[in-house]
Amino acid sequence: MNAEEQKLFRTLRGWLKGKEPDEETYFAYSASLRIFGNIPDLDEITTRLGITPTNAHRRGARSPPYKHDMWSYSPDIAEDEPLEHHINALWAELKPNKEYLLDLKRTVTVDVFLGYRSNCDHAGVQVPHTCLEMFTELEIPFGVSIVIA
């Protein structure tokens, strides 16, 4: 195969089809605090944290019904900012309420949902060790949801 016949592909999907999609490569990140379970008072969480939730719902609402109550918050960071910026912004807002969040864990689930989306199937995400404090302090696992579109 000569140089003109060789074609570089950005994705495995493009290589298999012999053609890349007509879109720019993108990377999108997110970090959200999620509190879910049987929550007696969603407004109490809002008041105690001093943060307005990005999303909140009650068990049984909508069809099919939600399985549990949920209160969640994502900082207002552009999705193309690196994941570490999302993590650091979230922790900066949550850190003063660490003890309250640890106390909540006795009765409901408290976690951090990290998201990574891209249309590039051969990339990855790197998170500096300095961003892991929130997970250690809140005693929650570090996990990333990875979606390749």
Buried (B, 14 or more C-beta within 10 A) or exposed (E): EEEEEEEEBBBEBBBEEEEBEEEEEEBBBBBBBBBBBEBEEBEEBBEBBEBEBEEBBEBEEEEEEBEBBBBBBBBEBEEEBBBBBBBBBBBEBBEEBEEEBBEBBEEBEBBBBBBBBBBBBEEEBEBEEEBEEBBEBBEBEEEBEEEBE
